[in-house]
Amino acid sequence: MLKRFFIFLTLVSIVCGAFYLSSPKETVERAEPVWPVLNKDQVDRLDVCQMDNNCFSLVRRSDGWGVAQHGWNGTVEADRKKVESLLTGLAQDRAFRCLGRMAEGAAAEYGFDFPRIRIASGGGQELTMTVGADSPSGEGYFALNSKEERSLFLLDKDFVQHCEFPADYYYNLFLLPGQPAKVKSVSLGHGGSFSWTLVRKDGSFFFTFPAPLSGKKASGGDVDMFLHSLLEVPAKGLVATDPQKEGRLVLNIEIVLPDNKVEILEIFEPSGEEGHYLARSSSQNGYFVLSDEHFEQLNRKAFAMRQRNIVSVAIGKVGSVKVVQGNQTFTGIKSDKNWINFVDKKPLLGIDMSLWRLNELKFEAEPAEKLSETSEKVMDLELLDEQGAHVVKVSFYSDPELPTGQCWLSLGDGSGYYPVSDKLLEDLQGQIPLRK
């Protein structure tokens, strides 16, 4: 009897063990939903709507990104850095947490009846992000997404505010593409025909037009400033203006980039409007809005682009200066890299700065062959090297017929008399201890 009982227990144990081993495993609850992120390389389009209005699209193009919107014929070239910044944000999990399932009919409670912003991606990855009201705690914004339907999330406030810029925020407002250092040539005209052309050679720009300036070197600083204003200063805005109302063509600019790619900018003065100009670019749809100041930075005549420096002196090799004003003569010498008065050996300040400004001095108009009868010599300035050999001599002349703030400068070499700013002359008169 006892033996039969043990046999029964053994059979029961075997059956129970077999049932346990063959039974399904215990169900594991799904982890809390996670806010989905974009693979930005797969996204070809972003559709953006604010408050279910003000909708536009960012569309990937072969040459970058475009902004598509109502009222525009074609897409506007987008600022790639700004689009990339948005994509980078969407490629990160910016949710604080999942708040659970949203109840039926509760959309308005969380601001989803009129979403703050809605962004839908297309291409290799489709995802819709809908942002509603901010949370009562002020910590973030309620949000939904198409991957975790009805799961309510709380999104980072800074991230949401970064996503709700309007369409015009993404416009590329730079007048022409390209980098100043890559420009091969630049031409400018007034009203259609070109006034001057500069071509880069061995790192510097030289005139090829007009004929009288052909081969002459352009001012490096002025060219740099012009290209900076043309390529690196953004316009005030961009509008879809009717071409019939663009006004009178006042300036036209053409640049040649590597691979001989040509880009063109035309600037118009709107009829009956003041305070701004409109510009049409070969690289952008619509019309740029330029300020008066921006226009003036671009409106440069050939004379203003010339290298107009009169003197070029190696300052470190100058050993003494000699000044003659009327019947007075003064000599300053360089001793141990400092300037001193030759007579009393007292230190002189500002001589090196004056020599630097002499190198930077530019003529303000074409030189004259001779002076008028109203001119009068004011000062001679002679520079000598450390061995006392002549380096250069310049003479300053006053003339009431010149514009205020100008005087004549002559090198005494027959090159003519140059109208220059009289600021350097005034500074020299203040530095040199001549008798009153």
ZAVEXTI-86461 format. One line per field, with one value per residue (C-alpha): residue number from 1; residue in three letters; x, y, z. Coordinates in Angstrom, 1 decimal, always signed. Example, Ala and Ser with C-alpha at 12.3 -4.5 7.8 and 13.67 -1.06 7.14 Angstrom:
BEGIN
i: c(1;2) .
aa: c(ALA;SER) .
u: c(+12.3;+13.7) .
v: c(-4.5;-1.1) .
w: c(+7.8;+7.1) .
% end
This chain:
BEGIN
i: c(1;2;3;4;5;6;7;8;9;10;11;12;13;14;15;16;17;18;19;20;21;22;23;24;25;26;27;28;29;30;31;32;33;34;35;36;37;38;39;40;41;42;43;44;45;46;47;48;49;50;51;52;53;54;55;56;57;58;59;60;61;62;63;64;65;66;67;68;69;70;71;72;73;74;75;76;77;78;79;80;81;82;83;84;85;86;87;88;89;90;91;92;93;94;95;96;97;98;99;100;101;102;103;104;105;106;107;108;109;110;111;112;113;114;115;116;117;118;119;120;121;122;123;124;125;126;127;128;129;130;131;132;133;134;135;136;137;138;139;140;141;142;143;144;145;146;147;148;149;150;151;152;153;154;155;156;157;158;159;160;161;162;163;164;165;166;167;168;169;170;171;172;173;174;175;176;177;178;179;180;181;182;183;184;185;186;187;188;189;190;191;192;193;194;195;196;197;198;199;200;201;202;203;204;205;206;207;208;209;210;211;212;213;214;215;216;217;218;219;220;221;222;223;224;225;226;227;228;229;230;231;232;233;234;235;236;237;238;239;240;241;242;243;244;245;246;247;248;249;250;251;252;253;254;255;256;257;258;259;260;261;262;263;264;265;266;267;268;269;270;271;272;273;274;275;276;277;278;279;280;281;282;283;284;285;286;287;288;289;290;291;292;293;294;295;296;297;298;299;300;301;302;303;304;305;306;307;308;309;310;311;312;313;314;315;316;317;318;319;320;321;322;323;324;325;326;327;328;329;330;331;332;333;334;335;336;337;338;339;340;341;342;343;344;345;346;347;348;349;350;351;352;353;354;355;356;357;358;359;360;361;362;363;364;365;366;367;368;369;370;371;372;373;374;375;376;377;378;379;380;381;382;383;384;385;386;387;388;389;390;391;392;393;394;395;396;397;398;399;400;401;402;403;404;405;406;407;408;409;410;411;412;413;414;415;416;417;418;419;420;421;422;423;424;425;426;427;428;429;430;431;432;433;434;435;436) .
aa: c(MET;LEU;LYS;ARG;PHE;PHE;ILE;PHE;LEU;THR;LEU;VAL;SER;ILE;VAL;CYS;GLY;ALA;PHE;TYR;LEU;SER;SER;PRO;LYS;GLU;THR;VAL;GLU;ARG;ALA;GLU;PRO;VAL;TRP;PRO;VAL;LEU;ASN;LYS;ASP;GLN;VAL;ASP;ARG;LEU;ASP;VAL;CYS;GLN;MET;ASP;ASN;ASN;CYS;PHE;SER;LEU;VAL;ARG;ARG;SER;ASP;GLY;TRP;GLY;VAL;ALA;GLN;HIS;GLY;TRP;ASN;GLY;THR;VAL;GLU;ALA;ASP;ARG;LYS;LYS;VAL;GLU;SER;LEU;LEU;THR;GLY;LEU;ALA;GLN;ASP;ARG;ALA;PHE;ARG;CYS;LEU;GLY;ARG;MET;ALA;GLU;GLY;ALA;ALA;ALA;GLU;TYR;GLY;PHE;ASP;PHE;PRO;ARG;ILE;ARG;ILE;ALA;SER;GLY;GLY;GLY;GLN;GLU;LEU;THR;MET;THR;VAL;GLY;ALA;ASP;SER;PRO;SER;GLY;GLU;GLY;TYR;PHE;ALA;LEU;ASN;SER;LYS;GLU;GLU;ARG;SER;LEU;PHE;LEU;LEU;ASP;LYS;ASP;PHE;VAL;GLN;HIS;CYS;GLU;PHE;PRO;ALA;ASP;TYR;TYR;TYR;ASN;LEU;PHE;LEU;LEU;PRO;GLY;GLN;PRO;ALA;LYS;VAL;LYS;SER;VAL;SER;LEU;GLY;HIS;GLY;GLY;SER;PHE;SER;TRP;THR;LEU;VAL;ARG;LYS;ASP;GLY;SER;PHE;PHE;PHE;THR;PHE;PRO;ALA;PRO;LEU;SER;GLY;LYS;LYS;ALA;SER;GLY;GLY;ASP;VAL;ASP;MET;PHE;LEU;HIS;SER;LEU;LEU;GLU;VAL;PRO;ALA;LYS;GLY;LEU;VAL;ALA;THR;ASP;PRO;GLN;LYS;GLU;GLY;ARG;LEU;VAL;LEU;ASN;ILE;GLU;ILE;VAL;LEU;PRO;ASP;ASN;LYS;VAL;GLU;ILE;LEU;GLU;ILE;PHE;GLU;PRO;SER;GLY;GLU;GLU;GLY;HIS;TYR;LEU;ALA;ARG;SER;SER;SER;GLN;ASN;GLY;TYR;PHE;VAL;LEU;SER;ASP;GLU;HIS;PHE;GLU;GLN;LEU;ASN;ARG;LYS;ALA;PHE;ALA;MET;ARG;GLN;ARG;ASN;ILE;VAL;SER;VAL;ALA;ILE;GLY;LYS;VAL;GLY;SER;VAL;LYS;VAL;VAL;GLN;GLY;ASN;GLN;THR;PHE;THR;GLY;ILE;LYS;SER;ASP;LYS;ASN;TRP;ILE;ASN;PHE;VAL;ASP;LYS;LYS;PRO;LEU;LEU;GLY;ILE;ASP;MET;SER;LEU;TRP;ARG;LEU;ASN;GLU;LEU;LYS;PHE;GLU;ALA;GLU;PRO;ALA;GLU;LYS;LEU;SER;GLU;THR;SER;GLU;LYS;VAL;MET;ASP;LEU;GLU;LEU;LEU;ASP;GLU;GLN;GLY;ALA;HIS;VAL;VAL;LYS;VAL;SER;PHE;TYR;SER;ASP;PRO;GLU;LEU;PRO;THR;GLY;GLN;CYS;TRP;LEU;SER;LEU;GLY;ASP;GLY;SER;GLY;TYR;TYR;PRO;VAL;SER;ASP;LYS;LEU;LEU;GLU;ASP;LEU;GLN;GLY;GLN;ILE;PRO;LEU;ARG;LYS) .
u: c(+0.0;+2.7;+4.7;+1.7;+1.3;+4.9;+4.5;+1.4;+3.3;+6.1;+3.7;+2.0;+5.3;+6.3;+3.0;+3.2;+6.8;+5.9;+2.9;+5.2;+7.9;+5.4;+3.3;+3.7;+6.2;+4.8;+3.8;+6.3;+4.7;+5.8;+8.3;+7.2;+6.9;+9.9;+9.8;+10.8;+13.7;+14.5;+17.3;+18.0;+19.8;+16.6;+14.3;+13.6;+10.8;+9.5;+6.0;+5.6;+2.3;+1.9;-1.6;-2.9;-2.0;+1.2;+2.2;+5.3;+7.6;+11.4;+12.2;+15.6;+17.1;+20.1;+22.0;+20.7;+17.2;+14.3;+11.4;+8.0;+5.0;+1.8;+2.1;+5.6;+6.4;+8.8;+10.9;+13.1;+16.7;+17.0;+19.8;+21.4;+22.8;+19.3;+17.7;+20.5;+20.0;+16.3;+17.1;+19.7;+17.1;+14.6;+17.2;+17.4;+15.1;+13.9;+11.0;+11.1;+8.8;+5.7;+2.6;+0.6;-2.4;-4.5;-8.2;-10.8;-12.1;-9.3;-7.4;-8.7;-7.7;-4.0;-4.2;-4.3;-7.5;-5.3;-1.8;+1.0;+3.1;+2.8;+5.8;+5.6;+8.6;+8.6;+11.0;+12.8;+11.2;+7.6;+6.8;+4.4;+5.0;+2.1;+2.7;-0.1;-0.3;+2.3;+1.9;+0.5;+3.9;+5.5;+8.1;+7.4;+4.7;+2.3;+3.0;+1.9;+3.6;+2.4;+4.6;+3.1;-0.5;-2.4;+0.7;+1.0;+4.6;+6.1;+8.6;+11.5;+10.4;+13.6;+13.4;+9.8;+10.6;+13.5;+11.0;+8.4;+10.3;+8.3;+9.2;+11.2;+13.6;+14.9;+15.4;+19.0;+19.4;+23.0;+22.9;+25.2;+26.8;+30.6;+33.5;+35.5;+38.7;+37.3;+36.1;+38.0;+36.6;+34.0;+32.4;+30.1;+27.9;+25.4;+22.1;+23.2;+26.6;+29.7;+31.8;+34.7;+36.1;+38.6;+40.4;+42.3;+46.0;+48.6;+46.3;+45.6;+43.0;+43.9;+41.7;+40.9;+38.3;+38.0;+40.9;+42.7;+43.0;+43.8;+46.7;+46.5;+46.2;+43.1;+43.0;+43.1;+41.2;+38.5;+38.0;+37.8;+35.2;+33.2;+33.2;+32.3;+29.2;+28.3;+28.8;+28.8;+26.3;+22.7;+19.8;+17.1;+14.5;+13.1;+9.7;+7.8;+7.5;+5.7;+8.6;+6.6;+7.0;+10.7;+11.6;+14.7;+17.8;+20.6;+23.3;+24.4;+27.1;+28.6;+31.1;+32.9;+33.5;+35.6;+34.6;+33.7;+30.3;+28.7;+26.4;+24.5;+22.9;+20.7;+19.6;+16.5;+15.3;+11.6;+9.5;+7.9;+9.6;+12.5;+14.7;+15.4;+16.3;+15.2;+17.7;+17.2;+19.8;+20.6;+20.8;+17.6;+13.8;+12.0;+13.6;+16.0;+15.3;+18.5;+19.0;+20.3;+23.6;+24.0;+23.4;+26.1;+28.6;+28.1;+27.8;+31.5;+33.0;+36.2;+38.2;+37.1;+38.4;+41.9;+45.0;+45.4;+48.3;+51.0;+53.9;+55.2;+58.0;+59.6;+59.0;+61.6;+64.4;+63.7;+66.5;+65.7;+63.1;+63.7;+60.9;+61.1;+58.3;+58.9;+62.4;+62.4;+64.1;+63.7;+65.4;+64.3;+66.4;+65.7;+67.7;+67.3;+63.9;+62.7;+62.4;+64.2;+64.9;+68.3;+69.0;+67.9;+67.5;+64.0;+61.7;+59.2;+55.9;+53.8;+56.4;+56.0;+52.2;+52.6;+54.9;+52.3;+49.6;+51.8;+51.8;+48.0;+47.4;+45.3;+44.6;+40.9;+40.8;+43.0;+46.4;+46.9;+49.8;+50.4;+49.2;+46.8;+48.0;+46.1;+48.2;+51.0;+53.7;+53.2;+55.7;+58.5;+58.9;+62.0;+62.7;+66.3;+67.5;+69.9;+72.9;+71.5;+70.6;+67.5;+64.3;+61.5;+60.5;+56.9;+55.7;+52.3;+50.5;+47.4;+44.8;+41.5;+40.2;+40.3;+37.4;+37.4;+39.8;+42.1;+45.6;+48.0;+50.8;+53.8;+56.6;+58.7;+59.2;+57.0;+54.1;+51.8;+50.1;+47.7;+44.7;+44.8;+43.3;+45.0;+44.7;+48.3;+49.7;+47.8;+49.1;+52.7;+52.4;+51.3;+54.0;+57.1;+58.4;+58.9;+58.9;+55.6) .
v: c(+0.0;+2.4;+1.5;+2.3;+5.8;+6.7;+5.6;+7.9;+10.9;+10.3;+10.2;+13.5;+15.2;+14.2;+15.4;+18.7;+19.3;+18.5;+21.0;+23.7;+23.2;+23.3;+26.2;+29.7;+32.1;+34.9;+38.0;+41.0;+44.4;+46.8;+49.4;+53.0;+54.7;+56.6;+59.8;+58.9;+60.7;+61.3;+60.0;+63.4;+61.9;+60.1;+63.2;+64.9;+67.2;+68.9;+70.3;+72.9;+74.5;+77.0;+77.1;+75.2;+78.2;+79.9;+76.6;+76.1;+73.3;+72.7;+70.7;+68.9;+69.9;+68.7;+71.9;+72.2;+73.1;+75.2;+76.9;+76.2;+78.4;+79.9;+83.0;+82.2;+81.0;+78.1;+77.5;+80.1;+79.0;+78.1;+78.8;+75.4;+76.0;+76.8;+73.8;+71.6;+73.0;+72.0;+68.5;+68.0;+68.9;+66.5;+63.8;+64.0;+62.8;+66.0;+64.6;+64.8;+61.8;+60.0;+61.0;+57.9;+57.4;+60.4;+59.8;+59.9;+63.5;+65.1;+66.7;+70.2;+69.9;+69.6;+72.2;+69.8;+71.3;+74.2;+72.8;+75.2;+73.6;+70.6;+69.1;+66.2;+64.6;+62.8;+60.8;+57.8;+58.3;+59.6;+61.1;+63.7;+65.7;+67.7;+70.2;+71.5;+73.7;+74.2;+72.2;+73.8;+73.4;+75.4;+72.6;+71.9;+71.4;+68.5;+66.6;+63.7;+61.8;+59.4;+56.5;+56.3;+57.2;+58.6;+58.5;+61.9;+63.3;+66.4;+68.1;+70.4;+74.1;+75.3;+72.6;+73.5;+77.2;+76.4;+74.5;+77.3;+79.8;+81.2;+80.5;+83.7;+82.6;+79.9;+82.2;+82.4;+86.2;+86.3;+88.2;+85.8;+82.5;+82.0;+82.9;+86.2;+84.2;+82.1;+85.0;+85.1;+88.3;+91.0;+93.6;+96.5;+98.7;+101.5;+101.0;+97.9;+98.4;+97.7;+100.6;+98.5;+94.9;+93.5;+90.1;+88.2;+87.5;+86.1;+86.8;+90.5;+92.2;+94.2;+96.4;+95.0;+97.7;+100.6;+100.9;+103.8;+101.7;+98.4;+96.7;+98.9;+97.3;+97.6;+98.5;+95.2;+96.7;+98.2;+95.0;+93.0;+95.4;+95.3;+91.4;+91.2;+93.4;+91.4;+87.9;+88.0;+90.7;+89.4;+91.5;+92.9;+90.5;+88.8;+89.5;+88.1;+91.5;+92.0;+92.5;+95.3;+97.3;+96.7;+100.2;+101.6;+99.5;+101.4;+98.8;+95.5;+93.3;+90.1;+87.7;+84.7;+81.8;+78.6;+76.5;+79.8;+79.8;+83.3;+84.9;+88.1;+90.7;+93.5;+96.3;+98.4;+101.7;+101.2;+104.0;+106.2;+104.4;+105.5;+103.9;+100.7;+99.0;+95.8;+93.3;+90.3;+87.6;+84.7;+82.4;+83.2;+83.4;+86.6;+90.0;+91.0;+94.1;+96.2;+99.1;+102.4;+101.7;+98.2;+99.8;+102.4;+99.8;+98.2;+101.4;+101.8;+103.8;+102.7;+105.5;+104.2;+100.7;+101.9;+101.4;+105.1;+104.9;+107.4;+106.3;+102.9;+103.0;+100.2;+101.8;+99.6;+100.9;+104.6;+106.0;+109.7;+112.3;+115.8;+118.4;+121.9;+124.3;+127.9;+128.9;+126.2;+122.8;+119.8;+116.4;+113.3;+110.1;+106.6;+105.3;+101.8;+101.5;+104.7;+108.2;+111.1;+114.8;+115.1;+118.4;+117.7;+113.9;+114.1;+111.3;+111.8;+110.0;+108.9;+109.1;+105.4;+105.9;+108.9;+106.9;+104.2;+106.7;+108.2;+104.7;+104.5;+108.0;+107.9;+110.6;+111.8;+112.8;+112.5;+114.3;+117.7;+118.6;+122.0;+123.9;+126.9;+130.4;+130.1;+127.2;+127.7;+125.3;+124.3;+121.6;+119.3;+115.9;+113.9;+110.4;+108.9;+105.4;+104.4;+105.4;+108.8;+108.0;+109.6;+107.4;+109.7;+113.4;+114.7;+118.3;+119.5;+122.5;+124.3;+125.6;+127.3;+126.0;+122.4;+120.8;+121.3;+118.8;+118.4;+119.6;+118.9;+116.4;+116.2;+113.7;+116.1;+113.5;+115.0;+112.6;+115.5;+117.0;+114.7;+116.0;+114.2;+114.4;+117.1;+115.1;+113.7;+117.2;+118.5;+115.6;+116.1;+119.8;+118.8;+116.2;+118.1;+120.6;+123.6;+127.1;+128.9) .
w: c(+0.0;+1.0;-2.1;-4.3;-2.6;-3.4;-7.0;-7.2;-5.8;-8.3;-11.2;-10.0;-9.7;-13.2;-14.6;-12.8;-13.9;-17.4;-17.3;-15.8;-18.4;-21.2;-19.9;-21.6;-19.9;-17.8;-20.0;-19.7;-19.7;-22.5;-21.5;-21.2;-24.7;-25.8;-27.9;-31.4;-33.1;-36.7;-38.8;-40.4;-43.4;-44.4;-44.2;-47.5;-46.3;-43.2;-43.2;-40.5;-39.2;-36.4;-34.7;-37.7;-39.8;-41.2;-42.9;-45.0;-46.0;-45.9;-49.0;-49.7;-53.0;-54.9;-53.9;-50.3;-48.9;-50.1;-48.4;-50.1;-49.0;-50.2;-52.4;-53.7;-57.2;-56.5;-53.5;-51.7;-51.0;-47.3;-45.0;-44.7;-41.2;-39.8;-41.4;-40.2;-36.6;-36.8;-38.1;-35.3;-32.7;-34.2;-34.1;-30.3;-27.6;-26.1;-24.0;-20.2;-19.8;-21.0;-19.1;-20.1;-22.4;-23.3;-22.6;-25.4;-26.0;-24.0;-27.0;-26.2;-22.6;-23.6;-26.4;-29.4;-30.8;-32.0;-31.8;-31.0;-33.7;-36.0;-37.8;-40.3;-41.9;-45.2;-47.3;-45.8;-42.4;-41.8;-38.4;-37.2;-34.0;-32.5;-29.7;-27.6;-24.5;-21.9;-18.7;-15.6;-13.9;-16.7;-17.1;-20.8;-23.5;-24.0;-27.2;-29.3;-32.1;-34.9;-33.7;-30.2;-30.9;-27.9;-25.7;-24.0;-23.7;-22.1;-24.3;-23.4;-23.7;-25.3;-28.0;-28.9;-29.1;-31.4;-33.7;-34.1;-36.1;-39.1;-42.7;-43.2;-40.4;-42.8;-45.8;-47.1;-47.0;-48.4;-51.7;-53.6;-52.9;-52.6;-50.4;-50.9;-51.2;-54.0;-56.2;-59.5;-60.9;-60.0;-62.2;-61.3;-63.4;-62.9;-64.8;-66.8;-68.5;-66.5;-65.0;-63.8;-63.7;-61.3;-61.9;-59.3;-60.1;-57.7;-54.7;-55.6;-57.8;-60.9;-63.2;-66.7;-67.3;-67.9;-70.3;-68.5;-65.4;-67.1;-65.2;-62.2;-58.8;-56.8;-53.1;-51.2;-48.2;-50.3;-52.3;-49.1;-47.7;-51.0;-51.1;-47.5;-48.1;-51.2;-49.8;-46.0;-45.0;-45.1;-46.5;-44.3;-45.7;-48.8;-50.5;-53.4;-55.1;-58.5;-61.0;-62.6;-59.4;-58.8;-60.0;-61.7;-62.1;-60.3;-59.8;-61.4;-60.1;-61.5;-59.9;-61.4;-59.0;-59.4;-62.4;-64.1;-62.4;-62.9;-60.3;-60.9;-58.6;-59.8;-57.4;-58.0;-56.5;-55.9;-57.4;-54.8;-51.9;-49.8;-47.1;-48.9;-52.2;-53.8;-55.3;-57.6;-57.3;-59.7;-56.7;-54.9;-55.6;-54.8;-54.0;-51.3;-49.2;-48.8;-46.4;-47.7;-45.8;-47.4;-50.8;-50.2;-49.2;-52.7;-54.7;-55.4;-58.3;-60.0;-58.3;-54.8;-55.7;-56.8;-54.7;-53.9;-51.4;-52.4;-50.2;-49.2;-46.7;-44.7;-41.3;-39.5;-41.7;-41.1;-38.8;-38.7;-39.7;-40.8;-40.7;-42.2;-41.5;-42.6;-41.3;-38.6;-38.9;-36.6;-36.6;-34.7;-34.5;-33.6;-30.6;-29.2;-31.1;-29.5;-31.0;-29.4;-30.2;-31.8;-29.9;-26.3;-26.5;-25.1;-26.1;-29.0;-29.0;-31.9;-34.7;-35.7;-35.8;-38.0;-40.4;-40.5;-41.3;-44.1;-45.7;-45.4;-46.8;-49.9;-52.5;-52.5;-56.2;-59.3;-58.9;-60.4;-62.6;-60.9;-57.9;-58.0;-57.1;-53.8;-52.5;-49.9;-48.7;-45.0;-44.3;-45.7;-44.2;-45.2;-44.1;-44.0;-43.2;-40.4;-42.6;-43.3;-46.9;-48.4;-48.4;-49.3;-49.0;-49.0;-49.0;-47.7;-49.1;-47.9;-50.4;-49.6;-52.9;-51.7;-49.9;-46.1;-44.4;-47.4;-48.4;-51.2;-51.0;-53.4;-53.7;-55.7;-58.4;-61.1;-60.3;-59.5;-56.5;-54.6;-52.6;-49.3;-45.8;-43.7;-40.5;-40.8;-41.3;-38.2;-36.1;-37.3;-36.4;-32.9;-32.4;-33.6;-31.0;-33.3;-31.9;-31.9) .
% end
